Amino acid sequence: MKLVGQRIYLRPYKISDASELANLHTRNRKFFQRVCPILPEAFYTEQHQRMRIERVLKMTDEGQAYAFGIFLKATDELIGDISLTQVARGDVQSCCTGFTLDKEYSGNGYTTEALQLVVDFAFRELKLHRIEAGAMPDNIASIRVLEKVGFQKEGIAKENLKINGKWTDHQILAIINSLDV
């Protein structure tokens, strides 16, 4: 499966992506650290990324999560990561999304394009009703990306996630499937 946009494409990770994924996170460690929980040293190794990919592939087979690499169409370079997690079925039909993008490529619309592709996949293919996301209130760039794709602010989750050793509030945003009737 490949989700193709104008300048990028998304595809589920393969085990062979482990080294490139470890490199993406290593070179962006400080950049991502501003908005992500503190990760153990092992996270930045190829071995850990291989185990992470294996785990998410199993979760994909079970319909619980979907993780995609964001790749440039022109070069096939891995420039980011986007996922659908906590997939709930039954009367809920929802999930959460999150994303990261290499600092070198930030501010060029790649994340917006990737998010639109993953939202379309969630609504058209997975037939989900709702997608939720959270961002620190001062993470204006991520909030703008979410709003450009149609996510709407719903409220603040107080002390929702521990970032850099401190419990932080998160702006909760969501989008509802307009195709779902």
Backbone as a chain_set.jsonl record, in Angstrom:
{"seq": "MKLVGQRIYLRPYKISDASELANLHTRNRKFFQRVCPILPEAFYTEQHQRMRIERVLKMTDEGQAYAFGIFLKATDELIGDISLTQVARGDVQSCCTGFTLDKEYSGNGYTTEALQLVVDFAFRELKLHRIEAGAMPDNIASIRVLEKVGFQKEGIAKENLKINGKWTDHQILAIINSLDV", "coords": {"N": [[0.843, -1.172, 0.0], [0.496, 2.217, -0.786], [0.291, 5.62, -0.211], [-0.207, 8.315, -2.137], [0.843, 11.59, -2.696], [1.213, 14.992, -3.925], [3.94, 15.82, -3.666], [5.038, 14.055, -1.943], [5.008, 10.682, -0.617], [3.323, 8.218, 1.334], [4.062, 5.282, 3.083], [3.601, 2.098, 4.647], [5.939, 1.098, 7.142], [8.837, -0.931, 6.481], [10.839, -3.647, 7.602], [13.384, -3.198, 6.662], [13.609, -0.457, 6.775], [14.572, 0.311, 9.211], [17.202, 1.282, 9.875], [17.334, 3.759, 8.506], [15.189, 5.045, 9.743], [16.09, 5.17, 12.399], [18.238, 6.907, 11.976], [16.843, 9.234, 11.142], [15.509, 9.947, 13.532], [17.694, 10.279, 15.222], [19.201, 12.419, 14.088], [17.376, 14.44, 14.426], [16.937, 14.666, 17.08], [17.138, 16.702, 19.191], [15.41, 18.615, 18.12], [12.915, 17.239, 17.975], [12.654, 16.663, 20.662], [11.638, 18.858, 21.983], [8.892, 18.654, 21.942], [8.152, 16.069, 22.43], [7.916, 13.109, 24.527], [10.613, 12.214, 26.792], [12.909, 9.976, 25.518], [14.351, 6.684, 25.771], [17.889, 5.943, 25.46], [18.244, 3.7, 23.855], [16.198, 3.886, 21.989], [17.138, 5.273, 19.797], [18.57, 3.547, 18.264], [19.248, 1.246, 15.576], [18.421, -1.377, 16.071], [16.383, -1.074, 18.01], [14.523, 0.397, 16.519], [13.909, -1.482, 14.582], [12.569, -3.388, 16.141], [10.437, -1.797, 16.932], [9.175, -1.317, 14.457], [8.447, -3.966, 13.801], [6.596, -4.432, 15.869], [4.585, -2.495, 15.297], [3.768, -3.373, 12.784], [2.575, -5.804, 13.439], [0.47, -4.782, 14.99], [-0.858, -3.403, 12.993], [-1.733, -5.525, 11.394], [-3.618, -6.484, 13.148], [-5.406, -4.442, 13.109], [-5.133, -2.284, 14.845], [-3.316, -0.143, 14.812], [-1.569, 2.087, 12.583], [1.329, 2.871, 10.967], [3.27, 5.108, 9.131], [5.936, 5.916, 6.941], [7.068, 9.089, 5.853], [7.875, 9.984, 2.723], [9.939, 11.597, 0.3], [8.858, 12.091, -2.981], [10.562, 12.625, -5.135], [13.114, 11.698, -4.387], [12.906, 9.459, -2.766], [13.606, 9.687, -0.131], [13.388, 9.259, 3.369], [11.606, 11.42, 5.324], [10.005, 11.871, 7.464], [7.456, 10.885, 9.849], [4.295, 9.441, 10.373], [1.299, 8.548, 12.014], [-1.54, 6.467, 12.805], [-3.099, 5.707, 15.689], [-4.307, 3.85, 18.563], [-6.69, 2.762, 17.555], [-10.088, 2.398, 17.584], [-12.933, 0.407, 17.421], [-16.326, -0.693, 16.777], [-18.942, 1.055, 18.374], [-17.476, 3.347, 18.528], [-15.404, 3.936, 16.53], [-12.908, 5.389, 16.007], [-9.684, 7.109, 16.184], [-6.325, 8.128, 17.085], [-3.952, 10.557, 15.949], [-0.555, 11.282, 15.087], [2.51, 13.0, 14.351], [5.81, 13.532, 12.98], [8.387, 15.534, 11.55], [11.344, 15.858, 9.701], [13.559, 18.381, 10.672], [14.887, 19.841, 8.707], [13.086, 19.91, 6.613], [10.844, 21.16, 7.495], [8.093, 23.48, 7.528], [7.401, 23.625, 4.87], [5.044, 22.566, 3.943], [4.901, 19.8, 3.78], [4.086, 18.196, 5.955], [1.394, 18.885, 6.209], [0.424, 17.902, 3.782], [0.972, 15.157, 4.153], [-0.64, 14.624, 6.4], [-3.192, 15.095, 5.327], [-3.326, 12.992, 3.493], [-3.279, 10.75, 5.239], [-5.569, 11.18, 6.761], [-7.54, 10.975, 4.775], [-7.152, 8.253, 4.118], [-7.857, 7.055, 6.591], [-10.578, 7.745, 6.785], [-11.749, 6.959, 4.297], [-10.751, 4.33, 3.677], [-10.443, 2.905, 6.142], [-12.811, 3.521, 7.258], [-13.34, 5.099, 9.508], [-14.841, 7.237, 11.99], [-13.978, 9.434, 13.465], [-11.039, 11.369, 14.145], [-8.522, 12.126, 16.388], [-6.217, 14.511, 17.757], [-3.402, 15.788, 19.578], [-1.651, 18.671, 20.745], [0.961, 20.605, 22.163], [-0.029, 23.705, 23.55], [1.631, 25.863, 22.773], [2.789, 24.952, 20.489], [2.502, 26.05, 17.787], [2.922, 25.591, 15.047], [2.275, 22.832, 14.612], [-0.413, 22.865, 15.393], [-1.452, 24.597, 13.453], [-1.044, 23.04, 11.14], [-2.806, 20.904, 11.652], [-5.263, 22.306, 11.723], [-5.374, 23.293, 9.082], [-5.988, 21.004, 7.682], [-8.484, 20.496, 8.569], [-9.064, 19.857, 11.192], [-10.568, 20.65, 14.318], [-10.411, 22.746, 17.192], [-11.002, 21.446, 20.416], [-10.632, 21.604, 23.136], [-8.644, 21.875, 26.172], [-6.447, 19.49, 27.37], [-5.542, 18.987, 30.491], [-2.32, 18.804, 31.961], [-1.475, 16.548, 30.41], [0.573, 15.043, 29.134], [3.881, 13.947, 29.728], [6.529, 15.917, 29.106], [9.881, 16.381, 28.611], [10.319, 15.851, 31.336], [8.302, 17.227, 32.632], [4.871, 17.641, 33.354], [2.633, 18.428, 30.826], [0.165, 20.588, 29.376], [-2.184, 19.922, 26.737], [-3.483, 20.961, 23.643], [-6.433, 19.787, 22.396], [-7.529, 18.531, 19.359], [-9.837, 17.667, 16.759], [-11.185, 15.82, 13.989], [-14.048, 15.114, 12.088], [-15.519, 12.547, 10.156], [-16.896, 13.515, 7.28], [-17.98, 12.014, 5.289], [-19.23, 9.984, 6.486], [-22.272, 8.778, 6.955]], "CA": [[0.0, 0.0, 0.0], [1.219, 3.47, -0.879], [-0.593, 6.778, -0.294], [0.603, 9.212, -2.949], [0.463, 12.995, -2.786], [1.882, 15.722, -5.001], [5.396, 15.857, -3.5], [5.438, 12.99, -1.02], [4.146, 9.515, -0.502], [3.365, 7.517, 2.61], [3.925, 3.83, 2.99], [3.922, 1.434, 5.914], [7.343, 0.762, 7.303], [9.364, -2.269, 6.269], [11.963, -3.902, 8.511], [14.581, -2.605, 6.055], [13.628, 0.982, 7.054], [15.002, 0.542, 10.595], [18.399, 2.117, 9.935], [16.972, 5.114, 8.082], [14.318, 5.599, 10.782], [16.978, 5.511, 13.517], [18.975, 8.108, 11.571], [15.902, 10.355, 11.174], [15.287, 10.349, 14.917], [18.962, 10.713, 15.808], [19.587, 13.763, 13.618], [16.353, 15.396, 14.856], [16.692, 14.409, 18.502], [16.873, 17.942, 19.928], [14.238, 19.246, 17.512], [11.729, 16.502, 18.411], [12.608, 16.629, 22.127], [10.856, 19.996, 22.479], [7.455, 18.356, 21.975], [7.949, 14.634, 22.63], [8.434, 12.577, 25.798], [12.015, 11.791, 26.799], [13.018, 8.596, 25.044], [15.595, 6.044, 26.214], [18.982, 5.916, 24.475], [18.043, 2.575, 22.934], [15.25, 4.294, 20.948], [17.866, 5.837, 18.664], [19.35, 2.495, 17.614], [18.605, 0.487, 14.505], [17.783, -2.546, 16.677], [15.122, -0.652, 18.627], [13.589, 0.777, 15.454], [13.465, -2.73, 13.971], [11.545, -3.945, 17.039], [9.278, -0.892, 16.856], [8.505, -1.607, 13.188], [7.811, -5.286, 13.947], [5.439, -4.269, 16.755], [3.511, -1.774, 14.619], [3.248, -4.227, 11.706], [1.647, -6.731, 14.1], [-0.71, -4.003, 15.358], [-1.567, -3.127, 11.745], [-2.425, -6.776, 11.048], [-4.744, -6.608, 14.078], [-6.274, -3.282, 12.933], [-5.036, -1.411, 16.017], [-2.462, 1.018, 14.554], [-1.007, 2.181, 11.245], [2.439, 3.817, 10.971], [3.762, 5.347, 7.783], [7.036, 6.827, 6.696], [6.809, 10.158, 4.892], [8.994, 9.914, 1.783], [9.924, 12.514, -0.835], [8.685, 11.38, -4.25], [11.702, 12.857, -6.025], [14.353, 11.019, -3.986], [12.57, 8.334, -1.884], [14.202, 9.923, 1.186], [12.496, 9.283, 4.529], [11.713, 12.737, 5.956], [9.115, 12.003, 8.611], [6.719, 9.752, 10.398], [2.916, 9.783, 10.71], [0.632, 7.314, 12.428], [-2.89, 6.371, 13.361], [-2.966, 4.8, 16.828], [-5.475, 3.69, 19.437], [-7.856, 2.557, 16.698], [-11.209, 1.799, 18.31], [-14.033, 0.039, 16.521], [-17.632, -0.743, 17.429], [-19.686, 2.305, 18.351], [-16.556, 4.483, 18.629], [-14.839, 4.167, 15.191], [-12.024, 6.545, 16.074], [-8.26, 6.885, 16.428], [-5.501, 9.313, 17.318], [-2.866, 10.701, 14.985], [0.618, 12.046, 15.491], [3.458, 13.108, 13.253], [7.073, 14.255, 13.117], [9.008, 15.817, 10.255], [12.733, 16.294, 9.754], [13.677, 19.837, 10.808], [15.345, 20.391, 7.424], [11.973, 20.006, 5.67], [9.72, 21.825, 8.157], [7.634, 24.759, 7.003], [7.215, 23.562, 3.422], [3.762, 21.954, 3.606], [4.964, 18.345, 3.682], [3.283, 17.578, 7.018], [-0.01, 19.09, 5.844], [0.14, 16.94, 2.708], [0.96, 13.82, 4.757], [-1.818, 14.5, 7.256], [-4.371, 14.962, 4.46], [-3.319, 11.625, 2.96], [-3.607, 9.786, 6.289], [-6.983, 11.402, 7.104], [-8.317, 10.352, 3.691], [-7.041, 6.809, 4.316], [-8.641, 6.68, 7.779], [-12.008, 7.906, 6.529], [-12.206, 6.2, 3.119], [-10.388, 2.92, 3.718], [-10.722, 2.3, 7.444], [-14.209, 3.889, 7.581], [-13.416, 5.66, 10.851], [-15.732, 8.393, 12.125], [-13.33, 10.566, 14.146], [-9.607, 11.312, 14.396], [-8.149, 13.108, 17.401], [-4.79, 14.822, 17.879], [-3.068, 16.731, 20.641], [-0.403, 19.428, 20.568], [1.181, 21.59, 23.207], [-0.631, 24.963, 23.097], [2.598, 26.756, 22.13], [3.269, 24.317, 19.26], [1.641, 26.697, 16.8], [3.098, 24.963, 13.727], [1.474, 21.602, 14.549], [-1.83, 23.238, 15.458], [-1.805, 25.131, 12.127], [-1.139, 21.9, 10.219], [-4.061, 20.204, 11.947], [-6.392, 23.149, 11.315], [-5.411, 23.356, 7.613], [-6.599, 19.768, 7.19], [-9.885, 20.493, 8.99], [-9.232, 19.561, 12.614], [-11.078, 21.781, 15.097], [-10.061, 22.727, 18.605], [-12.072, 20.974, 21.293], [-10.374, 21.962, 24.523], [-7.31, 21.642, 26.704], [-6.254, 18.35, 28.276], [-4.607, 19.473, 31.506], [-1.22, 17.919, 32.36], [-1.798, 15.365, 29.624], [1.722, 14.257, 28.699], [5.136, 14.38, 30.341], [7.512, 16.351, 28.123], [11.098, 16.853, 29.284], [10.197, 15.702, 32.779], [7.258, 18.097, 33.182], [3.534, 17.398, 32.826], [2.244, 19.561, 29.984], [-1.18, 20.647, 28.81], [-2.253, 19.729, 25.288], [-4.674, 21.38, 22.905], [-7.031, 18.64, 21.704], [-8.22, 18.851, 18.114], [-10.417, 16.476, 16.139], [-11.883, 15.957, 12.721], [-15.127, 14.129, 11.939], [-15.673, 12.069, 8.79], [-18.108, 14.07, 6.638], [-18.519, 10.986, 4.405], [-19.896, 9.003, 7.361], [-23.689, 9.128, 7.125]], "C": [[0.893, 1.241, 0.0], [0.18, 4.575, -1.024], [0.214, 7.887, -0.953], [0.007, 10.612, -3.002], [1.192, 13.658, -3.933], [3.4, 15.635, -4.902], [5.94, 14.735, -2.633], [4.574, 11.764, -1.231], [4.336, 8.929, 0.884], [3.309, 6.036, 2.306], [4.235, 3.244, 4.361], [5.406, 1.098, 5.948], [7.609, -0.693, 6.958], [10.507, -2.423, 7.265], [13.235, -3.233, 7.978], [14.672, -1.092, 6.259], [14.236, 1.309, 8.418], [16.207, 1.473, 10.696], [18.074, 3.566, 9.585], [16.081, 5.802, 9.124], [15.13, 5.995, 12.019], [17.763, 6.779, 13.201], [18.09, 9.347, 11.604], [15.733, 10.869, 12.603], [16.564, 10.858, 15.581], [19.306, 12.139, 15.372], [18.584, 14.839, 14.025], [16.067, 15.322, 16.352], [16.33, 15.672, 19.285], [15.616, 18.636, 19.414], [12.946, 18.572, 17.981], [11.542, 16.573, 19.923], [11.772, 17.762, 22.713], [9.394, 19.639, 22.708], [7.136, 16.882, 22.224], [8.457, 14.199, 24.004], [9.915, 12.213, 25.666], [12.059, 10.304, 26.448], [14.331, 7.991, 25.515], [16.633, 6.035, 25.091], [18.763, 4.83, 23.421], [17.109, 2.935, 21.779], [15.97, 4.7, 19.671], [18.722, 4.81, 17.932], [18.534, 1.801, 16.533], [17.849, -0.715, 15.08], [16.428, -2.178, 17.289], [14.088, -0.297, 17.551], [13.072, -0.461, 14.714], [12.363, -3.364, 14.824], [10.268, -3.102, 17.006], [8.475, -1.145, 15.57], [7.788, -2.951, 13.265], [6.531, -5.188, 14.783], [4.277, -3.569, 16.034], [2.946, -2.581, 13.45], [2.264, -5.258, 12.261], [0.351, -6.006, 14.475], [-1.537, -3.638, 14.123], [-2.357, -4.356, 11.318], [-3.675, -6.969, 11.911], [-5.707, -5.423, 13.989], [-6.223, -2.28, 14.076], [-4.234, -0.137, 15.774], [-1.893, 0.921, 13.143], [0.087, 3.244, 11.289], [3.019, 3.894, 9.565], [5.016, 6.212, 7.829], [6.557, 7.869, 5.705], [8.052, 10.235, 4.008], [8.837, 10.967, 0.683], [9.778, 11.698, -2.119], [9.924, 11.475, -5.124], [12.92, 12.007, -5.687], [14.136, 9.744, -3.174], [13.202, 8.474, -0.501], [13.121, 9.94, 2.261], [12.686, 10.615, 5.247], [10.803, 12.886, 7.168], [8.35, 10.738, 8.887], [5.304, 10.229, 10.713], [2.182, 8.492, 11.038], [-0.812, 7.547, 12.833], [-2.785, 5.33, 14.463], [-4.264, 4.752, 17.613], [-6.764, 3.559, 18.62], [-8.911, 1.8, 17.493], [-12.35, 1.549, 17.328], [-15.354, 0.022, 17.29], [-18.357, 0.59, 17.295], [-18.795, 3.536, 18.41], [-16.003, 4.87, 17.253], [-13.923, 5.388, 15.152], [-10.569, 6.121, 16.259], [-7.606, 8.209, 16.772], [-4.448, 9.366, 16.225], [-1.745, 11.524, 15.596], [1.62, 12.028, 14.358], [4.722, 13.819, 13.696], [7.627, 14.466, 11.713], [10.418, 16.332, 10.493], [12.787, 17.824, 9.757], [14.04, 20.498, 9.483], [14.186, 20.638, 6.448], [10.75, 20.716, 6.252], [9.375, 23.145, 7.476], [7.408, 24.789, 5.511], [5.933, 22.858, 2.992], [3.768, 20.435, 3.52], [4.09, 17.664, 4.743], [1.8, 17.729, 6.715], [-0.425, 18.081, 4.774], [0.049, 15.519, 3.265], [-0.285, 13.615, 5.616], [-3.077, 14.357, 6.42], [-4.466, 13.547, 3.888], [-3.763, 10.616, 4.016], [-5.062, 9.944, 6.748], [-7.874, 10.763, 6.035], [-8.308, 8.834, 3.818], [-7.92, 6.354, 5.48], [-10.138, 6.732, 7.504], [-12.494, 7.023, 5.375], [-11.949, 4.698, 3.227], [-10.759, 2.242, 5.037], [-12.147, 2.58, 7.923], [-14.349, 4.387, 9.021], [-14.296, 6.908, 10.843], [-14.999, 9.632, 12.627], [-11.831, 10.304, 14.308], [-9.277, 12.451, 15.359], [-6.638, 13.307, 17.408], [-4.597, 15.791, 19.034], [-1.75, 17.409, 20.334], [-0.263, 20.386, 21.745], [0.646, 22.935, 22.697], [0.341, 25.927, 22.429], [3.227, 26.144, 20.877], [2.372, 24.781, 18.106], [1.737, 26.018, 15.435], [2.248, 23.701, 13.595], [-0.021, 21.91, 14.579], [-2.283, 23.783, 14.1], [-1.952, 24.011, 11.105], [-2.475, 21.193, 10.409], [-5.27, 21.017, 11.466], [-6.502, 23.259, 9.797], [-6.115, 22.142, 7.023], [-8.058, 19.645, 7.641], [-10.128, 20.113, 10.436], [-9.711, 20.83, 13.318], [-10.696, 21.608, 16.555], [-11.267, 22.317, 19.435], [-11.857, 21.369, 22.741], [-8.943, 21.64, 24.904], [-7.34, 20.424, 27.627], [-5.16, 18.774, 29.249], [-3.591, 18.385, 31.872], [-1.353, 16.545, 31.701], [-0.618, 14.456, 29.315], [2.989, 14.83, 29.32], [6.157, 14.652, 29.239], [8.698, 16.923, 28.883], [10.957, 16.879, 30.795], [9.11, 16.54, 33.422], [5.908, 17.764, 32.53], [3.062, 18.633, 32.072], [0.796, 19.435, 29.52], [-1.09, 20.399, 27.305], [-3.581, 20.249, 24.755], [-5.178, 20.138, 22.17], [-7.79, 19.158, 20.485], [-8.769, 17.557, 17.545], [-11.048, 16.832, 14.813], [-12.876, 14.803, 12.613], [-15.255, 13.789, 10.452], [-16.987, 12.583, 8.213], [-18.731, 13.072, 5.657], [-19.364, 9.972, 5.161], [-21.337, 9.444, 7.6], [-24.473, 7.999, 7.725]], "O": [[1.907, 1.298, 0.696], [-0.713, 4.48, -1.866], [1.209, 8.349, -0.394], [-1.171, 10.794, -3.311], [1.727, 12.983, -4.812], [4.08, 15.407, -5.902], [7.146, 14.493, -2.591], [3.556, 11.8, -1.923], [5.372, 9.118, 1.521], [2.607, 5.593, 1.398], [5.015, 3.801, 5.132], [6.033, 0.849, 4.919], [6.751, -1.562, 7.113], [11.077, -1.431, 7.717], [14.063, -2.759, 8.755], [15.703, -0.495, 5.949], [14.396, 2.485, 8.745], [16.215, 2.372, 11.537], [18.491, 4.488, 10.286], [16.209, 7.005, 9.355], [14.88, 7.042, 12.616], [17.933, 7.634, 14.07], [18.534, 10.407, 12.047], [15.804, 12.072, 12.853], [16.516, 11.766, 16.41], [19.664, 12.972, 16.205], [18.903, 16.027, 13.975], [15.066, 15.858, 16.826], [15.309, 15.697, 19.974], [14.844, 19.184, 20.2], [11.989, 19.255, 18.345], [10.414, 16.548, 20.414], [11.252, 17.638, 23.822], [8.729, 20.234, 23.555], [5.967, 16.495, 22.226], [9.331, 14.849, 24.578], [10.404, 11.941, 24.57], [11.33, 9.492, 27.019], [15.326, 8.705, 25.647], [16.283, 6.111, 23.913], [19.062, 5.024, 22.243], [17.215, 2.352, 20.7], [15.452, 4.485, 18.575], [19.519, 5.174, 17.067], [17.304, 1.775, 16.572], [16.752, -1.032, 14.619], [15.444, -2.894, 17.102], [12.916, -0.655, 17.668], [11.924, -0.483, 14.269], [11.349, -3.821, 14.297], [9.159, -3.635, 17.046], [7.245, -1.182, 15.598], [6.639, -3.062, 12.837], [5.511, -5.789, 14.444], [3.127, -3.996, 16.143], [1.755, -2.479, 13.156], [1.245, -5.551, 11.635], [-0.739, -6.55, 14.299], [-2.765, -3.572, 14.191], [-3.518, -4.245, 10.924], [-4.665, -7.545, 11.461], [-6.71, -5.388, 14.701], [-7.163, -1.507, 14.264], [-4.449, 0.858, 16.465], [-1.754, -0.166, 12.583], [-0.19, 4.399, 11.612], [3.229, 2.877, 8.903], [5.133, 7.121, 8.651], [5.745, 7.579, 4.826], [9.149, 10.517, 4.49], [7.731, 11.2, 0.195], [10.5, 10.72, -2.318], [10.293, 10.504, -5.784], [13.679, 11.629, -6.579], [15.095, 9.016, -2.918], [13.321, 7.487, 0.226], [12.07, 10.557, 2.088], [13.78, 10.919, 5.723], [10.826, 13.923, 7.831], [8.553, 9.692, 8.271], [5.133, 11.315, 11.267], [2.418, 7.461, 10.409], [-1.231, 8.66, 13.154], [-2.418, 4.185, 14.197], [-5.195, 5.516, 17.357], [-7.787, 4.16, 18.946], [-8.663, 0.709, 18.006], [-12.674, 2.406, 16.506], [-15.475, 0.658, 18.337], [-18.379, 1.183, 16.217], [-19.296, 4.659, 18.349], [-16.125, 6.027, 16.852], [-14.135, 6.308, 14.362], [-10.264, 4.945, 16.461], [-8.241, 9.263, 16.755], [-4.093, 8.34, 15.644], [-1.957, 12.343, 16.49], [1.585, 11.144, 13.502], [4.718, 14.599, 14.648], [7.368, 13.677, 10.805], [10.648, 17.147, 11.386], [12.137, 18.477, 8.94], [13.556, 21.587, 9.174], [14.296, 21.481, 5.557], [9.733, 20.856, 5.572], [10.238, 23.829, 6.925], [7.239, 25.863, 4.933], [5.749, 22.582, 1.807], [2.737, 19.836, 3.216], [3.429, 16.666, 4.454], [1.026, 16.799, 6.941], [-1.497, 17.482, 4.857], [-0.847, 14.762, 2.892], [-0.911, 12.557, 5.565], [-3.954, 13.567, 6.771], [-5.553, 12.974, 3.807], [-4.547, 9.717, 3.713], [-5.715, 8.957, 7.087], [-8.851, 10.088, 6.36], [-9.345, 8.194, 3.644], [-8.648, 5.369, 5.359], [-10.883, 5.856, 7.944], [-13.553, 6.403, 5.48], [-12.821, 3.89, 2.909], [-11.319, 1.145, 5.047], [-12.628, 1.957, 8.869], [-15.358, 4.127, 9.676], [-14.469, 7.551, 9.807], [-15.351, 10.753, 12.262], [-11.408, 9.178, 14.57], [-9.702, 13.59, 15.164], [-5.877, 12.388, 17.103], [-5.514, 16.519, 19.414], [-0.848, 16.813, 19.745], [-1.253, 20.911, 22.254], [0.849, 23.271, 21.53], [-0.076, 26.734, 21.597], [4.105, 26.755, 20.267], [1.6, 24.008, 17.539], [0.729, 25.887, 14.741], [1.573, 23.514, 12.583], [-0.802, 21.279, 13.866], [-3.382, 23.464, 13.645], [-2.878, 24.026, 10.294], [-3.186, 20.917, 9.443], [-6.192, 20.464, 10.868], [-7.613, 23.313, 9.269], [-6.765, 22.242, 5.983], [-8.787, 18.784, 7.148], [-11.278, 20.051, 10.872], [-9.312, 21.939, 12.963], [-10.659, 20.498, 17.085], [-12.389, 22.765, 19.202], [-12.822, 21.458, 23.501], [-8.142, 21.195, 24.082], [-8.155, 20.345, 28.546], [-3.995, 18.902, 28.871], [-3.94, 17.22, 32.064], [-1.341, 15.516, 32.376], [-0.776, 13.238, 29.241], [3.148, 16.046, 29.424], [6.591, 13.74, 28.536], [8.546, 17.833, 29.697], [11.416, 17.811, 31.456], [9.003, 16.565, 34.648], [5.816, 17.624, 31.311], [3.085, 19.744, 32.603], [0.28, 18.338, 29.304], [-0.053, 20.637, 26.684], [-4.645, 20.013, 25.329], [-4.434, 19.514, 21.412], [-8.584, 20.095, 20.576], [-8.24, 16.478, 17.81], [-11.397, 17.984, 14.551], [-12.582, 13.671, 12.997], [-15.111, 14.663, 9.597], [-18.063, 12.138, 8.613], [-19.873, 13.25, 5.235], [-20.115, 9.2, 4.564], [-21.588, 10.378, 8.362], [-25.679, 8.127, 7.935]]}, "num_chains": 1, "name": "protein.A"}
